[in-house]
Amino acid sequence: MKEKKYSTLMEFYPYYLSEHQNGTCRVLHFIGTALVFMVLAKALLTQKWLLLAMIPVVGYGFAWIGHAFYEKNKPATFKYPFYSLASDFILFFDILKGKETIRPVRQY
């Protein structure tokens, strides 16, 4: 079976959500993204630029734990790094706005 190629973020995002159905995985993504913002803010406020090296560790670390132990799939980051990163931020803000949930998503 040939894998679908995504050419736009709007086309990719539903796939991203389907790969993030486990509530714990979503919580870990949310925490990782929140930490990214906190580390970025700390680096900017203190001008300790070495802190920026922590961003991939906290961001991807939490996300990959979610995929490995809860979602049990391979992160989309490996095939679609930019769409995946953008989707992490979309999911983060959608959860903040109440548009997306951190509870498991039901398949119908």
Secondary structure, 3 states (H helix, E strand, C coil): CCCCCCCCHHHHHHHHHHCCCCHHHHHHHHHHHHHHHHHHHHHHHHCCHHHHHHHHHHHHHHHHHHHHHHHCCCCHHHCCHHHHHHHHHHHHHHHHHCCCCCCCCCCC
